[in-house]
Amino acid sequence: MFVWAYWQTIFTNPVNPLKEFHLSYSDKELLEREDRGESRQEILRRLAKDLPIYTRTNSGAIRFCDRCQLLKPDRCHHCSICDKCILKMDHHCPWVNNCVGFSNYKFFMLFLAYSLLYCIFITATDLLYFIKFWTADGIFYLRLKEYWNGLPDTQAKFHIMFLFFAAAMFSVSLTSLFVYHCWLVFKNRSTLEAVRAPAFRHGTDKNGFSLGITKNFLQVFGDEKRYWLLPIFSSLGDGCSFPTCLVNQDPEQPSSPSGHSSANKGVVEVHQFPAKPLRESQNRLLTSTPSWTGSEIAEDKERKGTSNPGMSIENDT
């Protein structure tokens, strides 16, 4: 399982944003002709109007990647090492020589877990021989003196010492790293979001994507228990849009549709981007969510004159 998880973490390609987030040729030309920052932001706001984008820069601007020429989806960041935008990027890991993001974050967590268990197993099994070797006949200091004097079995003693201390040190470091990432999973944050909280229209909100411990866990490991311990992709969602718990209404988003009064703050209505169809089990996390279809948007435009449905508001969990 350790080798399988390590293999999946290394060779799973990070997912890039869908083509809907990329600028067309005409939009690129229009954007290049504009020199003023405000005019460019107006163009970007118009392009992002029909996309499920709720995060902003710290200055309140639309998040745009100049190198990839695309509107960044929520939780998407550009990796300078891979030189491309990665969906739900956590970090670029030198140990696996790959970006850890939406497509392989579950594999990375299992890799940490099985690595930790493996190191603890080696430390525990080697500890008995380590103690017996240095306390033979109950005379510890004599064995230590003989070691420094250089006995014929010095190489064997070195192997025992190296294996024990290496496994013990890796166990300590992996424990701290695994516990930290477990905390991130339960808080529904990435490493980048833990360092710098995501910014929305109303301001930064470190818990903007948190749905509660259970749903946060299911978003990474999926709702099918048989796949939780296997390095098989089972995360929920498409990586381009995520449920949010907004503290305040985004003024750029349309108001709540009729029939959904502002008093219904206990209901979270999440809008899901249908560019990539999901399995039925993957949709359970995003409950009470109508898909964005062309007919529904057309009907909503005729009925309300808005471009996309609004989002109900829930207090920060």
Backbone bond lengths (Angstrom), bond angles and torsions (degrees), N, CA, C in turn:
res aa  C-N    CA-C-N  psi(-1)  N-CA   C-N-CA  omega(-1)  CA-C   N-CA-C  phi
1 M - - - 1.455 - - 1.539 111.31 -
2 F 1.336 115.26 -36.25 1.458 119.32 178.05 1.531 110.86 -62.84
3 V 1.329 116.68 -46.37 1.465 120.32 -179.31 1.523 110.35 -67.09
4 W 1.328 117.16 -39.66 1.462 121.36 179.99 1.534 110.54 -62.64
5 A 1.328 116.34 -47.22 1.461 120.05 179.65 1.532 111.20 -64.60
6 Y 1.328 116.41 -39.61 1.467 120.02 178.17 1.527 111.21 -64.35
7 W 1.316 116.19 -41.40 1.467 121.38 178.30 1.533 110.53 -62.55
8 Q 1.307 117.04 -45.67 1.462 120.74 -179.39 1.528 111.74 -64.31
9 T 1.320 116.41 -38.32 1.463 119.81 179.40 1.523 111.79 -65.27
10 I 1.328 116.61 -37.65 1.461 120.63 -177.54 1.520 111.89 -76.17
11 F 1.330 117.26 -46.81 1.462 121.12 -167.62 1.527 113.84 -99.40
12 T 1.325 118.45 4.82 1.462 120.09 172.85 1.522 108.72 -85.01
13 N 1.316 116.12 117.87 1.465 119.95 -178.03 1.520 110.45 -70.52
14 P 1.322 117.78 135.38 1.466 120.44 175.46 1.525 110.56 -62.52
15 V 1.328 115.91 143.22 1.457 121.24 -178.04 1.514 109.76 -84.91
16 N 1.334 115.01 135.62 1.465 121.25 177.70 1.525 109.85 -99.37
17 P 1.328 118.05 160.26 1.469 120.71 178.32 1.526 112.17 -58.59
18 L 1.322 115.25 151.26 1.455 121.39 -179.48 1.523 110.73 -70.83
19 K 1.311 115.48 166.07 1.467 120.60 -175.39 1.522 111.85 -65.38
20 E 1.333 118.12 -22.62 1.459 120.18 178.88 1.524 112.34 -62.90
21 F 1.340 116.66 -22.56 1.456 120.29 -179.36 1.526 112.60 -91.37
22 H 1.323 116.82 -10.02 1.455 120.54 178.61 1.524 110.09 -82.76
23 L 1.312 115.90 146.92 1.456 121.15 178.65 1.521 110.01 -78.25
24 S 1.309 115.61 140.60 1.459 120.22 174.52 1.529 109.57 -74.75
25 Y 1.321 115.65 170.48 1.458 119.69 -178.04 1.525 111.27 -63.04
26 S 1.317 116.42 -40.59 1.470 119.71 179.87 1.523 111.12 -68.01
27 D 1.331 117.45 -37.76 1.461 120.24 178.24 1.531 111.13 -67.49
28 K 1.321 116.94 -35.82 1.464 119.81 177.18 1.525 110.83 -63.83
29 E 1.336 116.16 -43.34 1.467 119.63 179.54 1.522 110.65 -64.58
30 L 1.338 115.63 -41.64 1.468 119.10 179.24 1.517 111.27 -63.33
31 L 1.318 116.81 -39.08 1.460 121.16 -178.94 1.526 111.05 -70.52
32 E 1.338 116.54 -36.20 1.458 119.86 -179.66 1.521 112.29 -70.18
33 R 1.328 116.80 -28.40 1.463 119.61 -178.88 1.529 112.41 -75.22
34 E 1.322 115.95 -19.59 1.453 119.63 -179.25 1.521 109.95 -87.67
35 D 1.316 115.76 127.01 1.458 121.14 179.82 1.524 112.11 -97.21
36 R 1.317 115.99 -31.16 1.465 119.57 -177.83 1.525 110.80 -77.42
37 G 1.316 114.99 139.84 1.457 119.55 -179.90 1.515 113.17 -65.22
38 E 1.334 117.32 -36.46 1.457 120.42 -179.13 1.526 111.12 -67.18
39 S 1.314 116.99 -38.75 1.465 120.12 178.47 1.519 110.97 -66.70
40 R 1.302 116.51 -39.25 1.475 120.21 176.69 1.523 111.11 -64.07
41 Q 1.331 116.43 -38.99 1.458 119.26 178.49 1.529 111.73 -67.09
42 E 1.318 117.44 -34.33 1.466 120.20 176.55 1.526 110.62 -62.78
43 I 1.327 116.07 -41.47 1.472 119.99 178.23 1.526 110.21 -65.19
44 L 1.330 116.94 -43.72 1.458 120.62 -179.32 1.526 111.34 -65.99
45 R 1.333 116.82 -37.97 1.470 119.28 177.79 1.526 111.15 -64.93
46 R 1.323 116.17 -37.02 1.466 119.56 178.08 1.525 110.74 -66.45
47 L 1.331 116.71 -40.25 1.462 120.27 179.83 1.525 111.92 -70.55
48 A 1.330 116.83 -33.55 1.470 120.54 -178.01 1.513 113.03 -85.05
49 K 1.333 117.14 -1.13 1.463 120.15 -174.25 1.519 112.31 -63.22
50 D 1.318 117.53 -38.00 1.462 121.53 -177.10 1.520 112.70 -99.50
51 L 1.313 117.93 12.56 1.460 121.63 179.33 1.527 109.70 -110.39
52 P 1.333 117.20 149.72 1.477 120.57 -179.15 1.524 111.48 -77.17
53 I 1.320 116.94 66.84 1.454 122.34 -179.18 1.526 108.32 -115.87
54 Y 1.320 117.25 121.46 1.463 121.78 -177.91 1.524 112.26 -122.93
55 T 1.327 117.98 -17.16 1.456 119.69 179.06 1.519 110.16 -85.26
56 R 1.315 115.39 155.17 1.457 123.10 -179.85 1.532 109.12 -133.76
57 T 1.318 115.22 174.52 1.458 119.05 170.24 1.526 108.63 -76.56
58 N 1.308 117.25 172.36 1.467 120.15 179.70 1.527 112.05 -63.30
59 S 1.328 116.48 -24.34 1.466 120.19 177.76 1.520 112.79 -87.98
60 G 1.352 117.31 -0.90 1.457 121.05 178.97 1.509 114.44 91.31
61 A 1.324 118.56 7.22 1.461 121.72 -178.95 1.522 111.06 -86.25
62 I 1.352 115.53 162.36 1.452 121.19 175.83 1.528 108.87 -68.65
63 R 1.312 116.73 136.42 1.465 121.07 -179.74 1.532 109.43 -77.45
64 F 1.325 115.98 116.65 1.463 121.62 -176.10 1.521 108.77 -132.93
65 C 1.343 116.41 136.41 1.458 122.19 178.98 1.526 108.72 -99.35
66 D 1.320 117.02 116.28 1.458 121.49 -179.79 1.522 112.23 -70.86
67 R 1.324 117.14 -32.00 1.466 120.28 -177.43 1.523 111.55 -75.99
68 C 1.335 116.73 -42.65 1.464 120.35 -179.60 1.523 112.83 -90.38
69 Q 1.330 117.03 -11.07 1.459 122.35 179.88 1.529 111.17 55.61
70 L 1.314 115.68 56.94 1.458 120.68 179.32 1.524 109.98 -148.30
71 L 1.322 114.85 158.64 1.454 121.88 171.52 1.519 107.99 -82.07
72 K 1.311 116.50 124.95 1.456 119.63 -175.73 1.525 110.55 -73.65
73 P 1.338 117.54 124.47 1.469 119.02 171.56 1.527 110.43 -65.14
74 D 1.316 116.36 167.66 1.457 120.53 177.40 1.529 110.30 -58.33
75 R 1.318 115.85 135.86 1.458 124.52 176.57 1.531 112.94 70.04
76 C 1.315 117.23 10.95 1.465 121.46 178.37 1.527 108.92 -93.82
77 H 1.350 116.31 140.08 1.462 121.33 179.24 1.519 109.47 -139.90
78 H 1.312 114.93 155.88 1.464 120.94 179.11 1.516 109.35 -90.38
79 C 1.333 116.67 126.96 1.468 122.12 177.88 1.518 108.45 -92.29
80 S 1.298 116.99 120.65 1.459 120.94 -179.03 1.520 112.06 -70.76
81 I 1.326 117.77 -24.09 1.468 120.91 179.70 1.522 110.67 -80.08
82 C 1.339 117.04 -46.90 1.468 121.07 177.37 1.526 111.94 -79.00
83 D 1.335 116.49 -18.01 1.467 123.72 -179.86 1.533 111.51 58.70
84 K 1.318 116.03 46.07 1.457 121.24 174.76 1.519 108.76 -161.30
85 C 1.324 115.38 162.42 1.459 121.10 -179.87 1.528 109.66 -82.79
86 I 1.324 116.37 134.95 1.464 122.94 -176.33 1.522 108.85 -116.49
87 L 1.339 116.58 130.47 1.458 121.23 178.53 1.526 110.21 -69.29
88 K 1.320 115.72 132.03 1.468 123.48 -179.80 1.531 110.38 46.20
89 M 1.297 114.37 54.17 1.465 119.56 -177.71 1.520 110.43 -67.93
90 D 1.344 115.21 131.38 1.457 120.82 176.10 1.535 110.21 -98.03
91 H 1.310 116.51 -55.85 1.458 121.57 176.91 1.521 108.20 -171.85
92 H 1.314 115.53 166.23 1.470 120.65 172.40 1.521 107.30 -97.98
93 C 1.326 115.92 116.79 1.466 121.21 -173.16 1.526 110.27 -95.69
94 P 1.327 119.01 118.01 1.475 120.04 177.86 1.520 113.31 -70.97
95 W 1.335 117.91 -21.94 1.463 120.94 -179.78 1.526 111.74 -69.85
96 V 1.311 117.27 -27.90 1.464 120.75 178.70 1.529 111.07 -113.30
97 N 1.345 116.69 -1.34 1.468 122.17 179.16 1.534 110.98 51.77
98 N 1.303 115.12 47.07 1.466 119.54 -178.04 1.527 108.82 -157.85
99 C 1.313 115.48 157.93 1.453 120.86 174.63 1.524 109.35 -80.55
100 V 1.308 116.41 134.63 1.466 121.78 176.02 1.524 107.10 -97.81
101 G 1.321 115.60 117.82 1.452 120.64 -177.15 1.510 111.86 -149.65
102 F 1.323 115.79 -150.64 1.461 120.79 -174.30 1.528 112.17 -60.12
103 S 1.316 118.07 -39.07 1.466 120.79 -172.49 1.521 113.74 -77.01
104 N 1.339 118.64 -25.03 1.465 119.61 -174.74 1.524 113.35 -132.82
105 Y 1.343 118.16 15.83 1.467 118.69 -179.14 1.538 111.28 -67.91
106 K 1.310 117.14 -37.03 1.475 119.82 176.74 1.524 110.01 -63.32
107 F 1.333 117.65 -41.38 1.458 120.66 178.58 1.527 110.81 -63.61
108 F 1.330 116.17 -37.51 1.460 120.07 178.77 1.527 110.86 -64.94
109 M 1.327 117.35 -41.04 1.463 120.42 178.47 1.522 111.00 -64.71
110 L 1.331 117.77 -41.53 1.459 120.21 178.02 1.528 111.22 -68.07
111 F 1.323 116.39 -34.83 1.465 120.14 176.28 1.533 110.86 -61.72
112 L 1.329 117.05 -43.40 1.463 120.12 176.91 1.523 111.24 -63.70
113 A 1.324 116.72 -42.59 1.468 120.70 -177.57 1.527 111.29 -64.64
114 Y 1.321 117.03 -49.03 1.467 119.82 -178.27 1.527 111.49 -71.26
115 S 1.331 118.14 -30.95 1.468 120.34 175.24 1.522 110.33 -65.17
116 L 1.334 116.00 -41.98 1.463 120.16 179.10 1.525 111.34 -64.26
117 L 1.318 117.01 -44.91 1.470 120.11 178.11 1.520 111.30 -62.58
118 Y 1.316 116.64 -38.17 1.466 121.18 -179.99 1.531 110.85 -65.33
119 C 1.323 117.20 -44.48 1.467 120.42 179.83 1.529 111.53 -67.70
120 I 1.331 116.39 -39.00 1.470 119.13 177.41 1.523 110.51 -64.35
121 F 1.320 117.39 -39.31 1.463 121.15 178.13 1.526 111.01 -62.79
122 I 1.326 117.47 -44.44 1.467 120.84 179.29 1.530 110.82 -64.66
123 T 1.328 116.36 -43.52 1.464 119.75 179.53 1.526 111.45 -61.89
124 A 1.343 116.36 -43.61 1.468 120.08 -177.66 1.522 111.80 -67.59
125 T 1.319 118.17 -41.19 1.469 120.74 -178.30 1.533 111.78 -74.58
126 D 1.338 117.58 -29.78 1.465 120.34 179.91 1.525 112.26 -83.54
127 L 1.328 116.76 -20.10 1.458 120.08 -176.46 1.526 111.73 -62.52
128 L 1.326 117.76 -39.81 1.460 121.02 -178.24 1.525 110.93 -62.18
129 Y 1.339 117.49 -46.23 1.459 120.61 179.95 1.523 111.13 -70.21
130 F 1.329 116.08 -32.37 1.459 119.68 177.70 1.530 110.62 -63.64
131 I 1.342 116.91 -43.80 1.471 121.05 179.61 1.520 110.92 -68.67
132 K 1.334 116.95 -44.08 1.459 119.95 -179.12 1.513 111.96 -62.85
133 F 1.331 115.89 -38.48 1.458 119.05 -176.86 1.524 111.83 -65.93
134 W 1.325 117.46 -40.54 1.450 120.79 -175.56 1.526 113.33 -89.53
135 T 1.311 117.78 -6.92 1.472 120.56 178.76 1.518 110.50 -123.55
136 A 1.323 116.93 32.26 1.468 119.99 178.71 1.523 110.18 -63.07
137 D 1.288 115.64 132.61 1.473 123.82 -178.52 1.523 111.97 60.84
138 G 1.334 116.91 17.51 1.453 120.15 176.59 1.513 114.47 73.02
139 I 1.335 119.48 11.17 1.468 121.54 -177.87 1.526 107.26 -115.70
140 F 1.301 115.09 89.12 1.462 120.17 -175.39 1.532 111.60 -69.96
141 Y 1.329 115.83 -44.51 1.463 117.37 -173.44 1.527 111.42 -68.30
142 L 1.355 118.27 -29.76 1.461 120.10 176.69 1.521 111.00 -67.48
143 R 1.329 116.22 -40.84 1.458 119.19 178.33 1.524 110.31 -65.22
144 L 1.326 116.63 -38.04 1.456 119.72 178.81 1.538 110.61 -66.92
145 K 1.338 116.91 -39.42 1.466 120.72 178.59 1.518 111.26 -66.27
146 E 1.326 116.62 -40.63 1.460 120.38 178.48 1.522 111.07 -64.85
147 Y 1.351 115.49 -33.80 1.462 118.84 179.40 1.528 110.64 -64.50
148 W 1.322 116.49 -45.37 1.454 119.03 -179.34 1.527 111.77 -70.48
149 N 1.317 117.59 -26.27 1.462 119.91 176.89 1.518 112.23 -74.61
150 G 1.327 116.60 -18.07 1.459 121.02 175.03 1.507 112.84 86.76
151 L 1.345 116.68 84.86 1.448 121.64 175.94 1.527 110.13 -89.50
152 P 1.339 117.20 167.38 1.470 119.01 179.20 1.522 113.61 -59.95
153 D 1.325 117.54 -24.53 1.470 119.65 -177.60 1.534 111.49 -94.66
154 T 1.329 118.16 25.25 1.466 120.84 -179.34 1.522 111.39 -60.71
155 Q 1.337 117.62 -39.86 1.457 121.08 -178.55 1.522 111.18 -63.08
156 A 1.311 117.85 -39.18 1.458 120.99 178.56 1.518 110.63 -65.53
157 K 1.314 116.22 -40.13 1.456 119.30 178.92 1.529 111.07 -66.08
158 F 1.304 116.51 -37.00 1.464 119.84 177.79 1.522 111.04 -63.44
159 H 1.320 116.26 -41.32 1.469 119.92 178.97 1.526 111.21 -62.25
160 I 1.320 115.87 -42.27 1.460 119.50 179.92 1.523 110.54 -65.52
161 M 1.323 117.01 -45.12 1.461 120.31 -179.96 1.531 111.79 -64.11
162 F 1.335 115.86 -44.92 1.464 119.37 -177.94 1.524 110.71 -63.55
163 L 1.325 117.59 -45.37 1.459 121.19 -178.65 1.524 111.16 -62.60
164 F 1.324 116.99 -41.96 1.455 120.35 -178.02 1.528 111.39 -67.73
165 F 1.324 116.61 -50.55 1.460 119.11 -176.83 1.525 112.39 -69.09
166 A 1.332 117.28 -36.49 1.466 119.45 178.34 1.525 110.59 -64.68
167 A 1.330 116.91 -46.23 1.458 120.02 179.21 1.522 111.52 -65.25
168 A 1.332 116.92 -38.10 1.467 120.06 -179.86 1.525 111.12 -67.03
169 M 1.332 117.66 -42.75 1.464 120.08 -179.56 1.532 111.43 -67.59
170 F 1.329 116.84 -41.66 1.456 119.35 177.20 1.526 110.80 -65.19
171 S 1.317 117.06 -33.13 1.468 119.52 177.76 1.524 111.04 -63.55
172 V 1.321 116.93 -41.57 1.471 120.63 179.97 1.519 110.81 -66.03
173 S 1.347 116.80 -47.74 1.469 119.67 -178.06 1.518 111.59 -67.00
174 L 1.336 117.92 -40.31 1.464 120.67 179.34 1.520 111.47 -68.14
175 T 1.338 116.93 -32.91 1.462 119.29 177.88 1.520 111.08 -62.98
176 S 1.327 116.94 -46.75 1.468 120.00 179.64 1.520 111.24 -64.25
177 L 1.344 117.50 -41.25 1.469 120.39 -179.52 1.520 111.49 -68.38
178 F 1.323 117.14 -41.04 1.463 120.50 -179.02 1.530 111.07 -68.08
179 V 1.329 117.02 -41.75 1.465 120.07 178.21 1.523 110.53 -63.36
180 Y 1.323 117.03 -39.46 1.469 120.76 179.35 1.530 111.01 -63.57
181 H 1.316 117.56 -43.74 1.468 119.90 -179.09 1.529 111.33 -73.16
182 C 1.310 118.04 -29.12 1.472 119.39 172.18 1.524 110.14 -63.38
183 W 1.320 116.65 -40.67 1.467 120.44 176.54 1.523 110.71 -62.58
184 L 1.333 116.96 -39.55 1.461 120.27 177.80 1.525 111.41 -64.38
185 V 1.336 117.03 -40.23 1.463 120.30 179.76 1.520 110.64 -63.56
186 F 1.321 117.42 -45.22 1.466 120.81 -178.60 1.528 112.22 -69.35
187 K 1.337 116.74 -24.27 1.458 120.76 176.73 1.526 112.27 -93.31
188 N 1.338 116.81 -6.69 1.463 122.91 -177.64 1.531 110.73 57.03
189 R 1.316 115.12 53.43 1.457 121.83 176.53 1.518 108.97 -129.64
190 S 1.301 115.25 154.17 1.450 121.00 169.51 1.529 108.73 -96.97
191 T 1.327 115.81 171.86 1.459 118.86 178.25 1.522 111.13 -61.85
192 L 1.334 116.72 -39.61 1.460 120.53 178.35 1.520 111.26 -65.11
193 E 1.340 117.36 -38.83 1.464 120.82 179.87 1.519 111.67 -72.55
194 A 1.337 117.47 -26.78 1.465 120.01 175.68 1.524 110.79 -71.24
195 V 1.336 116.17 -33.80 1.464 119.88 177.80 1.524 110.55 -75.50
196 R 1.341 116.45 -43.64 1.459 121.29 179.96 1.519 108.75 -134.87
197 A 1.312 116.68 115.84 1.460 121.57 -176.23 1.523 110.87 -62.63
198 P 1.344 117.61 142.33 1.469 119.40 178.48 1.523 111.06 -65.57
199 A 1.315 114.89 144.82 1.465 121.23 -178.29 1.521 109.72 -104.52
200 F 1.333 114.68 132.40 1.459 121.64 174.96 1.530 108.07 -110.67
201 R 1.320 115.20 -175.66 1.457 119.25 -179.64 1.527 111.39 -61.37
202 H 1.338 115.94 -35.99 1.454 120.01 -177.73 1.525 112.63 -85.56
203 G 1.345 117.26 -4.96 1.457 120.67 -179.91 1.516 111.34 129.61
204 T 1.315 116.33 -175.98 1.462 120.48 -179.73 1.528 110.34 -72.96
205 D 1.314 115.10 146.53 1.466 121.12 -179.80 1.524 107.39 -149.88
206 K 1.339 116.67 104.39 1.454 120.58 -176.56 1.527 112.13 -67.89
207 N 1.327 117.91 -22.04 1.465 121.30 179.45 1.527 111.78 -107.84
208 G 1.322 116.42 24.21 1.454 119.82 -176.05 1.512 113.90 -62.63
209 F 1.332 119.03 -28.15 1.463 122.15 -178.07 1.529 112.62 -106.01
210 S 1.312 117.49 3.18 1.462 120.53 -177.87 1.522 110.70 -78.57
211 L 1.331 115.73 130.73 1.465 122.19 179.84 1.523 112.19 -116.18
212 G 1.315 117.82 8.89 1.458 121.48 -173.24 1.524 109.26 108.10
213 I 1.311 116.55 155.94 1.463 121.07 -173.55 1.523 112.21 -58.85
214 T 1.323 117.38 -44.28 1.464 120.35 -176.05 1.521 111.33 -65.05
215 K 1.328 116.87 -50.87 1.463 119.75 -178.23 1.522 111.94 -69.32
216 N 1.317 116.62 -30.58 1.464 118.78 175.62 1.527 111.01 -64.82
217 F 1.320 116.21 -40.70 1.467 120.64 177.41 1.522 110.99 -65.90
218 L 1.325 116.71 -43.96 1.455 120.33 -178.87 1.525 111.82 -65.78
219 Q 1.311 117.87 -29.50 1.460 120.46 -179.92 1.522 111.24 -64.03
220 V 1.331 117.48 -29.09 1.461 121.16 179.38 1.518 111.86 -92.51
221 F 1.341 117.52 -44.92 1.463 120.78 -173.30 1.522 113.41 -98.66
222 G 1.318 118.98 -8.96 1.458 120.48 179.62 1.508 112.31 85.80
223 D 1.330 115.59 169.60 1.458 120.34 -177.17 1.524 113.02 -101.09
224 E 1.326 117.92 11.00 1.463 121.51 176.17 1.528 108.12 -106.78
225 K 1.324 115.99 107.60 1.463 121.83 -171.93 1.531 112.83 -62.13
226 R 1.310 117.53 -28.05 1.462 119.61 -177.41 1.523 112.65 -66.71
227 Y 1.337 117.57 -17.27 1.456 121.67 -179.63 1.527 113.21 -101.40
228 W 1.301 118.65 -2.18 1.463 120.92 -174.01 1.524 112.03 -61.90
229 L 1.327 118.06 -41.83 1.464 121.87 -175.54 1.517 112.98 -95.46
230 L 1.320 117.74 3.39 1.459 121.90 -179.28 1.526 109.72 -106.57
231 P 1.326 117.99 140.05 1.476 120.74 177.05 1.526 111.60 -74.62
232 I 1.318 115.58 59.89 1.463 123.02 176.95 1.515 107.47 -120.41
233 F 1.324 116.66 134.07 1.458 119.81 -176.36 1.515 110.69 -63.86
234 S 1.321 116.62 123.70 1.463 121.68 179.22 1.523 111.38 -144.54
235 S 1.339 117.70 13.88 1.461 120.45 -179.87 1.522 110.67 -65.70
236 L 1.328 115.90 152.17 1.451 121.33 -178.11 1.522 111.02 -90.16
237 G 1.323 115.37 149.20 1.457 120.49 176.61 1.513 112.47 95.45
238 D 1.325 114.32 -177.67 1.465 121.08 -179.43 1.514 112.76 -113.55
239 G 1.333 118.34 -0.34 1.448 121.85 178.54 1.516 114.67 84.58
240 C 1.348 117.52 -12.82 1.468 120.79 -179.05 1.518 112.52 -97.28
241 S 1.309 117.82 -28.35 1.464 121.15 179.75 1.516 108.66 -135.07
242 F 1.333 115.08 144.38 1.455 121.40 -177.32 1.519 109.59 -134.89
243 P 1.333 117.57 146.77 1.466 120.03 174.31 1.527 110.15 -61.78
244 T 1.311 116.47 140.55 1.463 121.09 179.32 1.515 109.84 -126.57
245 C 1.297 115.15 152.90 1.464 122.20 173.14 1.521 107.10 -115.30
246 L 1.307 116.70 85.86 1.448 121.75 -175.34 1.517 110.39 -77.13
247 V 1.327 115.18 135.15 1.462 120.31 177.14 1.515 110.20 -75.86
248 N 1.324 117.23 -40.52 1.453 122.55 -179.99 1.517 109.69 -125.23
249 Q 1.307 115.92 157.58 1.449 120.81 178.28 1.526 110.46 -70.93
250 D 1.323 116.71 136.40 1.459 121.43 176.57 1.513 108.69 -76.14
251 P 1.339 119.28 117.17 1.463 120.44 -177.17 1.515 113.17 -63.01
252 E 1.356 118.29 -23.97 1.446 119.32 -179.64 1.517 112.42 -80.09
253 Q 1.334 116.82 -15.50 1.447 119.77 177.90 1.516 109.60 -89.71
254 P 1.339 118.07 149.11 1.466 120.23 179.94 1.514 111.66 -62.05
255 S 1.312 114.96 156.10 1.462 119.96 179.65 1.509 110.32 -68.26
256 S 1.340 115.35 165.72 1.456 120.70 -178.06 1.511 110.47 -63.11
257 P 1.351 118.17 140.28 1.452 120.57 -179.56 1.510 111.17 -66.12
258 S 1.322 115.40 159.14 1.456 120.56 179.55 1.504 109.79 -62.85
259 G 1.304 115.23 144.58 1.460 120.27 -176.41 1.500 112.26 95.23
260 H 1.335 117.16 -13.04 1.459 121.32 176.06 1.513 106.79 -117.34
261 S 1.269 116.97 91.16 1.458 121.37 -177.78 1.504 109.94 -74.45
262 S 1.327 115.13 161.17 1.463 119.88 179.63 1.509 112.10 -67.98
263 A 1.309 117.75 -10.39 1.465 119.60 178.93 1.506 112.05 -74.95
264 N 1.349 117.42 -18.49 1.451 120.23 -178.69 1.517 109.57 -82.12
265 K 1.297 116.44 69.11 1.455 121.20 -178.77 1.511 112.25 -88.75
266 G 1.306 118.09 -8.30 1.448 120.02 179.42 1.507 112.10 -88.88
267 V 1.329 118.30 1.44 1.448 121.53 -178.32 1.511 108.83 -115.28
268 V 1.326 116.63 127.77 1.452 120.96 176.95 1.508 108.11 -103.29
269 E 1.309 116.93 120.17 1.452 120.69 177.29 1.512 107.80 -107.05
270 V 1.327 116.79 113.50 1.443 122.20 -173.01 1.513 108.31 -103.23
271 H 1.335 116.69 132.00 1.441 121.54 178.08 1.511 109.01 -95.60
272 Q 1.297 114.99 125.07 1.443 120.95 -173.19 1.514 109.49 -108.01
273 F 1.324 115.18 134.53 1.454 120.13 -178.58 1.516 109.31 -82.52
274 P 1.330 119.39 121.15 1.467 121.01 -170.98 1.522 113.97 -92.03
275 A 1.339 117.42 26.62 1.460 117.45 -178.21 1.511 111.70 -67.48
276 K 1.336 117.91 -31.03 1.451 121.70 177.78 1.519 108.24 -124.51
277 P 1.351 119.44 113.97 1.466 120.63 -178.27 1.513 111.03 -63.75
278 L 1.327 115.22 142.71 1.456 121.16 -178.02 1.514 110.23 -110.68
279 R 1.330 114.03 159.34 1.456 118.66 173.68 1.518 110.03 -67.74
280 E 1.319 115.54 159.91 1.462 119.59 -179.29 1.514 110.56 -62.34
281 S 1.346 116.83 -36.57 1.455 119.42 179.64 1.519 111.58 -68.26
282 Q 1.338 117.85 -28.13 1.454 120.15 179.47 1.511 111.58 -76.30
283 N 1.312 117.98 -20.56 1.449 121.16 -178.54 1.518 112.88 -84.56
284 R 1.333 118.08 -9.07 1.463 119.26 -175.97 1.515 111.60 -67.74
285 L 1.340 116.89 -30.48 1.464 118.62 178.16 1.520 110.76 -65.97
286 L 1.319 116.53 -36.52 1.457 121.07 -177.40 1.509 108.57 -96.20
287 T 1.319 117.18 62.43 1.442 122.45 -174.83 1.512 111.35 -72.96
288 S 1.316 115.33 165.32 1.461 124.43 179.60 1.519 111.29 49.08
289 T 1.336 115.47 47.23 1.448 120.56 -175.19 1.519 110.28 -127.28
290 P 1.302 119.60 115.25 1.459 119.82 173.13 1.510 110.08 -77.99
291 S 1.354 117.98 139.21 1.457 121.62 178.76 1.512 109.83 -71.39
292 W 1.306 116.09 153.40 1.455 121.35 177.75 1.515 108.38 -85.06
293 T 1.284 117.61 102.17 1.455 121.77 177.16 1.505 108.83 -113.44
294 G 1.331 114.59 160.31 1.448 118.85 -177.33 1.506 112.54 -65.00
295 S 1.342 117.05 -38.52 1.462 119.81 -178.22 1.517 111.19 -67.49
296 E 1.368 115.80 -39.45 1.457 118.14 -179.09 1.518 111.03 -67.52
297 I 1.337 116.42 -38.55 1.460 118.93 179.20 1.521 110.63 -66.28
298 A 1.344 115.95 -39.75 1.471 119.13 179.04 1.517 110.85 -63.99
299 E 1.350 115.83 -43.85 1.458 118.50 179.10 1.527 110.82 -64.39
300 D 1.343 115.64 -37.55 1.461 118.35 -179.08 1.522 111.19 -68.91
301 K 1.339 116.25 -34.14 1.459 119.04 177.21 1.520 111.12 -65.26
302 E 1.358 115.91 -42.33 1.453 118.44 -179.81 1.516 111.76 -67.04
303 R 1.311 116.28 -36.24 1.451 119.60 -175.51 1.523 113.02 -80.08
304 K 1.361 117.03 -33.80 1.461 118.34 -172.12 1.519 113.83 -127.40
305 G 1.340 116.20 -14.27 1.449 118.43 179.15 1.511 113.06 75.28
306 T 1.312 118.00 22.76 1.464 121.52 178.46 1.512 108.74 -113.08
307 S 1.330 115.56 163.63 1.453 120.30 -174.79 1.521 112.88 -89.95
308 N 1.303 117.63 -26.40 1.455 119.80 177.68 1.519 108.13 -154.91
309 P 1.325 117.57 158.33 1.471 120.36 -176.74 1.507 111.59 -68.51
310 G 1.319 115.42 159.10 1.462 120.97 -178.39 1.509 111.57 -85.90
311 M 1.257 113.38 177.36 1.475 119.12 -179.48 1.518 108.39 -121.51
312 S 1.327 115.14 132.79 1.461 119.87 174.42 1.510 108.54 -72.02
313 I 1.284 115.34 161.54 1.456 121.33 -172.11 1.514 109.33 -111.98
314 E 1.325 113.94 138.78 1.467 119.07 174.19 1.513 108.18 -129.14
315 N 1.330 116.13 141.69 1.455 120.26 177.78 1.509 109.38 -62.45
316 D 1.325 115.78 153.26 1.457 121.81 -178.52 1.530 109.08 -60.26
317 T 1.351 114.59 126.69 1.461 117.82 -178.28 1.507 109.83 -73.63
